[in-house]
């Protein structure tokens, strides 16, 4: 009877932990359950909780507690006990296929963890935890959709568990983890992958009769696809590839898997799944194709590789011919990744030899142009992969030995034009709709300009003609607006357009490679450089009135690219760049160009931060802060507390508004230098004095929150700057001080 009461109490504690809104009650329940997990009889209690099955929360507690128990590095359960737990879990899942999702997931996690940690355990001269596939196959062969799904989830979680280093294992031995993962790879993984493909082939045969609105059928296909994907993303050689980088990502498939990829039906299977499944599932099949397309080259001989690549490209072309599925964001993103992998894993000389290459490259170009025109706002990360594809193809042109035409000279200018026009058109949308400005994302700009630097140098005469035309139009309109003295949205739009054009001009000049350049190309660089420097002369006249920070940053980027290519000992002094600069601007050599660059930078330093104007603007707030600080330092503060509080709340609200408006790095730093270290002690003192009063603390904490917001990357401090640490110190000090005082108050109040 006592045991029954204890189990009821545990179930009640679980309900309190997961359902109650009372923080104190939830905290007490958590403490009690932690004590339960550390009790000597928790193993038996967990089994009893699972057997009762009255509360899914109690089942979840039992499963997670058992997982923690078997994972403890300082406590190893006897082998017999671990075998019993594993067998019990399998039997429990077999007899209760309709468990709540989170309970099922927790039990699957327990099975995977105990199997991995016991991988090398031996009983009766056999590895007792390695008969995984045969045990799970019983679920799959049962014929019940729920049981099949459980079996697939068991295998999928096991593959994940074998592939990742858990916290418990990190404290033990990384070498042991690699030994287990390698053994699993060599003995089980290929069989599991084949099983997933078999299930998916069955699904393809029944696609017409399947009802994807049925959660069980939808879930089964999703689980089978995830299992295949987990197998293909396994860290086969222990290098822990960062999937997020996508840089030269090669899937190191073992040689023993070779037959599965020589059989092109494996690749065809996933293309069929993509075309037949709804959007909620098809993106996972594309993810699998991305991995298959990245299989290491050395797995095939030359003929086999050509056949394999041809099959990949046939599937890509079919998707482009029927692009309806690409309207789904996940499908679109995975397809862009697939296109990028074509060039990262295969040579341009191999691509041009595939069947219907001319039609394929035409469709890829059209898809890229459409994407650049329409998707810059919604899928900038996906566009990165498309630019990566074209960058790598263009970079390979000088090394192509194949006689077949690559046709990049036809389509690359179209891609370049689409990119430039999309950037210019984005400015109007950003200004009028108040969207996040891509010009504020320095990381994205750097990445894309690096890609464009190669793309733009292909058919450079067309690139140069496009940039000259667009630049002249924008510069003329900008000059008209400046001369008319008409600030506003139109001027902001023209400044944004010119910023993008200057960035792109700098990038294409920086993309010059000596062995592929001609005097004509150098003359074109000179044409572009002259225009940027002429624009700079115009913008310099506006710096004293505030200028345009984005345009100035673009000009500085141009300086760096020009210096990298045309300034230095290795530069030919008779380069046609300097001839053009001499004719138009009188800059006959690199020393004269450098003097112009340095003059611009000194001008920015001198006029970019108008500190006198800022100090004058802040004078009322400075006086108010000084007055509040004097009142708070008075020993008789209680006599003036109401006046001090009113003044401080008003100051906090005013400063929060300023901090919100100062969303550029330069203006924000002037505000930060003003408030720290002169006035932050006043805010800390206010928190200490009036922490029980939300009417005072809330405006102060909101101000501190705003100061910690990196709007438009205004908190991206230089490496040598301590401001990031200083800001963090002040914010953390404020939080700790306020939290400590509130906790002290709670402790004092509760006993009363």
N, C-alpha and C positions, 0 to 999 in steps of 0.2 A: 504493500500500500504506500509506503514511504517513497519507493522508487517511482510509482505512478504519479505521486504528487510532485516529485522532483522533475519528471519529464513534462508535466503540465506547466510547471513554473518556467522551464526552459522554453517551451513553446510560447508562453506569454511574454517572456523577455525578448524573444525574436520578433514578435509582433510589435512590441514597444520600440525596438531598435529600428524597424523598417517603416512603421506606419505613423507613430505618434509625432505630433508637431511640437510637443513640449521638449525643449532642449535639455532641461535637467533630467527628465525621465529617460530620454534617449541616452544621455551620458551615463546614468546609473546602470541602465541595461547593458551598455557596452562594457562597463567595468566588470559586471557580473559574468558576462559571456567570456571575457578574457580569462577570468579566474577558472571558468569551466574548461576552457581549452588547455589550461595548464594543470588540471587535476589528473591524478593517476588513473582514474576510471573513465576518462573521457572517450576512450576507444569503444568501450562497451555501450556507453550512453549514446554515442553517435549511431551505432548500429540499431539501437532501440528506437531512436528518433526516426531513422529511415524506415524501419519496419512499421511503425505506427502510421506514418504518412498522412497525419492529420493536418499538418501545416507545411506548406511549401517553404516558408521561411525557416522552419526547423530543419527541413531536408537540406536546404542550402547551407545552413550552419554546419550540419553534420558533414556534408561533402567538403566544404572549405576547411573545416577543422582537420579532417583526415588528410587532406592534401598538405596542410602545414605540418602535420605530425610526421608524415613519411618524408618530408623535405628537410627536416631539421638536420643540420650537419653534425650536431653533437649527440644525436640519438638515432640509433639504427634499430629498427624493429627486427625481430627474428624472421628468418626467411619464410618459415611456415606461416607466420602471421601475415606477412605481406602477400604471399600466394593466396591465402584465404580472403584477404581484402579484395584482391584483383578478381578472383572468381566470384565473390559475392557481388561486386559491382556489375559484372557481366550478367549474372543471373537476375539481378535487380532490374537492370535495363531491359532484359528480355521479357520479364513478367510485368513491367510497368511502362509500356511504350508511349503513353500519353502524359508524361510528366510535363510540368510547367517548363518553359524554355530555359529559364535561368538555372533551374535545378538540374535539368539534363546537361547543360553546358558544364556545370560544376562537377558532375559525376564523370563526364567525358574527360575533363581536365585531370581528375584524380586518376583515372585509368592510364592516361598518357604519362603522367608523372611517375607513377609507381612502376610502369613498364620500362621507362627510360632508366630510372635509378637502379633497377634490378637487371639491366641488360646482360651483364656478365655473370650473374648468379647461376650456380650450377647445382642441380639435384639429380641424383641417379645418373650421373655422367651426361646430363643434358642441360641445355640452357633453358630454364623453365619459363622465362618471360619472352621467348622469341617466337612462340607459335601464334603470333598475332594474326596473320592473315587467315589461317585456318579457323581460329576462334571467331573472328569477325565475319568470315564468309557465311557462317551459320545464320547471322542476322540477314545478310543480303539474299541468301537462298530461301528465306522463309516465305517470300511472296507478299508479305505485308508491307505496304508503303512506309508505315511508321518504323518498322524494324529495319528496312533497307536504309532509311535515312539515318537511323541511329548508327548502323554499321559504317556508313560513309563518314559520319561525323567523328566516330572513334578513330578511323584511319587518318582523317584530315588533321585532327588535333594531335595525333601521334607524330605525324610528319612535321608539324609546326614545333612540337616539343623537342624533337630530335634536332631541329635546325637552329634553335635559339638557346642561348646561354642564360639560364635562370639565375636569379640572385643567390639562391642556395648553392648552385654549382660554382658560381664565381668565387665563393668563399672556400670552395674545396679545391678543385683543380680544373683549369681550362684544358689541360692535356687529356684528362679523363673524358671531358665532354667531346673532344675531337675524336677520341678513340671510339666512343659510343656512336657518334654520328657517322663515322667512316664505316663501322661495322654494319650499321643499319642501312647505309647507302648500298653497300656491297651485297647484302643478303636479302633485303626486303623491299627497298624503294621501287625498283623496276617492276616488281610484281604488283605493287600497289598502283603504280602508274598505269599498267596494263589493265588492271581491274577497273580503274576510273574510265579509261577509254572504252572498255567493254560496256559499262553502264551507259555511257554517252551514246554509243552506237545503237544500243537498244532504244534510247530516247529518240534518236534521229529517225529510226524506223517507225516510231509511234507519234511523230510530231503532229500529224493531221488529226489524230484522235485525242490529243492531250488538251486538258482544260487548265490554262495557266491562271485562271482566277481561283482555282482550287489551291489553297495554301499548301497542302501536302505535296501535290505534284510540282508546284512551283518551288517549294523548299527542297525537294529531292534533286531536281535538276541543278539548283543553285549549289547544293552541297557537293554534287558530283563534279561540277565545274571548279569549285574551290579546291577540291581534292587534287584534281589534275594540275591546277595552278600552283598549289603548294609543292607538288612534286617537281614541277619545272623551275620553280624559284629556289629550290634547295641549294644550300651552299656546298656544292659538290667537292670543292678542294680546300675549303676552310679559309677562304680569303675575305669572307664577310663583305661581299659587294654591297655598296650603298645604292639600293634601288632608286632612291630619289635623285641621284646624280645623272644617271643615264649616260655617263661618259664611257665610251668604249666598253659597254657592258656585254660581255660574252658569256654565254651559258656553257659551262664546262661539263657537258654531258659525258658520262663514262663511255668508253668504247663498247662495253657490253650492251649498251642501249642502241647501238648503231642500226640494228635491224628495224627498230620501230620507226626510225626516221628515213631509212631507205625506202620503206613502204610508204609511199606518198599518201596513202589513205588516211594516215594519222593526221597530216596537215589538212587534208580535204575535210576530215571530220569536223574540225573546229570552224572552218569556213561555212560548212553546211549548218552548223549550230548557230552561227552568227545570223545567217539569212533566215533561219526558221524560228528563232526565239524572239520573244518580245524584248523591248529595250531594257527592261529591268534585269534581264539575264544575259543579253547578247554582249554587253561590254566585257563580261568575264571571259567569254570565248575569244574576244579580240585580245585580251590580256595574255591568254595562252598562246595565241598566234605570235604576239610580240616576242615571247620567250622562245618559241620554236624558231622564229626567224633569226634569233641571236645565237643559235647553236654554233659552237666553235667550228671554224672552217676545216680544221684538220680531221674532223670526223669523216669527211668524204674525200674521195679522189676527185680529179678535175671534172670528169664526166658526170659523176653523181652530184657534185656541187651545182653544176649547170642545170641539171634536171630539177634539183631541189629549189634553186632560186627561181627558175621558170614557173614552178608551181606556186610559189609565194606571190610572184608578180601577177600571175593569172587571177589569183584571188583578190589582189589589190585592185586590179582593173575591173573586176566584176562589181566590187563595192562602189567604185567611182561611177560605173555605168548605172547603178541603182542606188543612189545616195540617200534614199529616204531615211535609213537608219541613222545617218550621221547627224540628224537633227537633235538626237539625244546627246546631251553634253558629255556623258561618260563614254559613249561610243566615239564621239568626235575626238575626244582627248586620246583615247587608246589608238585610234586610227592614225592620228598625227605621230604618236610614238612609233607605230609600225613603219610609217614612211621614213622616219629618221633612222630606224635600225637597218633599212635597206642599204644605206651607204656606210653606216658605221661598221657593218660586218661583211660587206662585199665591195669589190672594186668597181669603179666606173667602167673599166674595160669588160667586166663580166656582165654588168647591167645592160650595156648597149647590145649584147648578143641575145638577150631574151626575145621570145616571140612577141611581135607587135610592140616593140620598144617605142617606136615613134608615136603610136596611139597612146601608150601608157604615159610617156613623159608629157604629152600634150594635156592629158586629163589631169595629171598631177599639177601641172602649171596652172590650169584653170581652177582647180581646187584651191591652190595656194593663193591665187589672186582674189578669189571670192572670200577666202578666210581672212586675208589681210584687210579687205574692205569692210567686212561685216563683224568679225569676231574679235577685233582688238580690244573691245570694251568688255566682252563677256568671257573670253578665254585666252588671256595673254600668255598663260603658261603653255597652252597648246600651240600657239603660234611660234613659240620658241623652237619646237621640234621641226616645224616646217622650214624655218630659216636655217636651222642646223643642217637639214638635208641639202638645201641649195648651196650653203657655204661649203660643205664637204665635196659636193659634186664639182663645183667650180674650182676648188683647190686641187682637184685631181686631174683637171684638163691637161696640164703640161706633161703629165706622165702616161696618158692613154696611148697605147700602142695598137689598139684595135682599129681595123679599117672602117668599121661601121660608124656612121655619124652619130655624135652624142646629142646634137641639136640644142645644146645649151645656149649657143649664140642667138637662137631664135626666141627662147622662152625666158632666159634670165633677165633681159631688159624689161619684160612685162612684169616679172616678180618685183624687180627693183622699183619700177614706177608705181606699182600697187602699194608697196611699203611706204614710199615717200608720200604719196597722195593720202594714204590712210592716216599718216601722222599729221599732215596738215589739216585734214578734215576733222581730226579728233579735237583740235584746238577749239573750234567753234562750238562743238558739243560740250566740251568741258566748261567753257566760259559761260555759255547760255544756260546749261542745266545744272551747273554747280557740282559736277562730278569730280572724283579724285583725278588729279592731273598726272598723267604718266611722266611728265617732265620733273615731278618731285621724286620719282623713284630712280635714284641714281644707279642702283644695282641693275635694274632692268635696262636702263639706257646703256650702261657699259656693256652688258651682255649682247644686246641687239646690235649695237654699233660694231662690235667685234665681228659679228656675223655678216653685217652689211658691208664691212670693209672689203671682204672677199667677193661678195656677190656683185657689188658695184663696179669692181675692176674688170669684170667680164663684159666685153663690148663697151669699153670705157668711153668711147666717143658718144654713144647714145646716153650713157649716164650723165656725162658732162653737159651735153646739150639740154637734157631735162632739168638739171640743177640750175644751169644758167638762166633758162627761161623762167622757172618758178621763182628763183631768187630775185631776178630783175623786177618781176611783177610785184612781189611782196615788198621789196625795198622801196620801190617807187611809191606804193600806197602808204608805206610807213612814213616816208619823208613828207608826203602830202599832209598826213595827220599831224605830224610834229610841227610842221610849218604853220598849220592852221590852229595849233594850240588846243586841239580837241581831245582831251583825255576821255577815258571811258572804255566801254566794252570793245569797240572797234579797234582801238589802239592796243589793248591787251591781246586781242586775237592776232593782230599783225606781229606783235612781239613774240607770241608763242610760235607762230608759223616760222618766223625768222630764226628762232632758237633751234627748232628742229632742222631747218636747212643748214645752219652753221654746224650743228652736230654731225649731220650726214656728210657735209663737205669735209670736215676734219677726219671722219672715219674713212672715206674713200681715198683721201690723200695718204692716211696712215696705212692703207692696205697695199701700197705700192711695193712690189717685189722687184729687185734689180734685174733678174734674168728675164722677166716678162714685160719689162717696161721699155718704151721707146721715147725718142725726143718729142714726138707728138703728144704722148701722154704727159710728159713733164710740162709741156706748154699748156695743156689743159689744166694741170694742177695750178699753174701760174694764173690762169684766167679765174679759177675759183678763189684762190688766195687773195687776189686783188679785190674781189668783191667783198670778201669778209673784212679785209682791212679798211676798205672804204666805208663799210657799214659801221665799223668800230669808231671811226672818226665822227660819225653822226651820233652814235650812242653816247660818246664821251661828253657831248654838250649837254646831255640830260642827267648825268650822274648826280650833279648837285641838287637836282629836283627829285631825286629818288631813283631814277634810272629803272632798269629791269634786271633783277637778280638772275632770272633764268637765262636771259640773253647773255649776260656777262659770263655766266658759268659755261655756256656753250662756246663763247669766244675763247675762254681759257682752255677748254677741251681742244679746240682747234689749234691753239698755240702748241699744246703738248704734242699733238699728232704731227704738225708741221716741223717742229723741232726734232722729233724723232727721225724723220725722213730726210730733211734738207738742211740740217745744221750739224756740223761735225767734221772731223778730219777725213772721213771716207767719202764725203760728198764732192762730186765733180763741180769745180768752181764755175764752169761754163754752162751749167745746167740751164735749160730753157726756162725754168721757173724764175730764176733771177733776172733773165732777160726781160721777161714779162713784167716782173715787179719793178725793174728799173725803168721800163718804158712808161708805165702808168703812174707809179708812186715815187720813183726816184730812189728805190731801195736796191742798190746794185750788188750787195753781198750780204753774207749771213750776219756780220756784225751790226749792220744797219737794221736788219730785220729784228735781231735780238734787242736792240735799243728800243724799237717800237714796242716789242712785247713787254719789256721791263717797264717802260713808261706807262703802259696800260695798267700793269699790276700795281705800280706805285700810286697811280691815280685812284684805283679801287680802294687801296689801303687808306689813302688820304681822305677820300670823300664818301666811301661806302658806308661808314658808320658815323652818322651825324650825332655825336654824343652830346654836344652842346644843346642841340634842339631837343634831344630826348630828355636831358636833365631839366630843361626849361618846362617841358610838357609835364614832367613828374613832380614839379615843385609843390603843387598843392598836396599831393599824396605824401611827399617827403615831410612837409610841415605837419600833416595830420598824424603820420606815424611817430614823429618826434614827440608830439604832444601826448599821444597815447602811451608811448614808452616812458615819458616822465611821470605820468599818472600812475602807471603800474609799478614804477620803482619807488613810489612814495610809500612810507610806512603806514600811512593812513589811507591805503587804497580802498578800504571798505566804505569810506565816506564818499568816494568818487566812483564807486564801482559801476553804477548804472550809466553814468556818462561815458566811462571808459569802454564798457561793453557795447553801447550803441555806436561809438566811434569805430571800434574794432570790427564789428559786424559789417558796417558800411564799407570800411577799407577792404575787408576780405572779399566782399562782393564786387567792388570796383576792380580790384586786382585780378580776380578770377575772370572778369570780362576782358581785361587787357591781355591776360595770359592766353585766353582763347583766341583773341584776334592776332596776337603776335605768333603767327604760324610759320614764319621763316626762321632759319637758324640765326641770322644776324640780329633780327629784332628781338628774338627770344633771349639771346645771350645778353643783350643790353638790359633786359628786364631782370634776368637772373643775377647779373653783376650788381644791379641796384638793390635787390632784396636780400642778397646773401653777400657777406655775413652781417650786414648792418641791422636788418629788421627781422630775420628769422628767430632770434632770441625772444623778440616780443611775442611772436606766435606761440613759441614753446611755453613761455610764461603764462600766457592766457589759458592754454590748455591745462596747465597745472592749477591755476586759480579757479577756473570755472568748468572743470570737466563734468560735473553733474548736470550742466545746463546745455541741452542740445541747441537751444536758440543761439548760443555762442560757438559751441564746438563744431556744429554742422557746417556753417559757412567757412570756418578755418580749414576743416578737413576737405571740403570741396575745393578750396583754393589749392591745397597741397596736391590733391588728386589731379587738378588741371596742370599744375607744374610738372607732374610726372608723365603727362600724356605726350607721346612723341608724334605730334601732329606734323604731317609733311616732313617727317624724319628730322625734326628740329633738334632732337636729342642725340643725333649721330655725331658725337664729339670726335675730335681728332685723337689719334693714338697718344699724343704727348699731353693731351689736356686732362687735368684731374677733375673736370667739372662733373663727369658722370658719377664718380665716386662721391663727390661732395653732395650732389643732389640725392643720391641714394642714402647717404648718411643722415641727411636732414629728414628725409621722408621716413626712414626706418626709426629714427629717434622719436619722431612725432607719434608714429603708430605704437611703439613700445611704451612710451610715456603715457599715452592716453589709455591703452589697454591695461597697463599695470594699475593705474589709478582706478579704473572702473572695476577691476577684479578686487582690489583692496576694499572698495566700497561694498561689493557684493558680500565679501567675507565678513565685513563688519555688520552688515544689515541682517544677514540670515539668522544669527543667534537670537537677535531681538525678536 
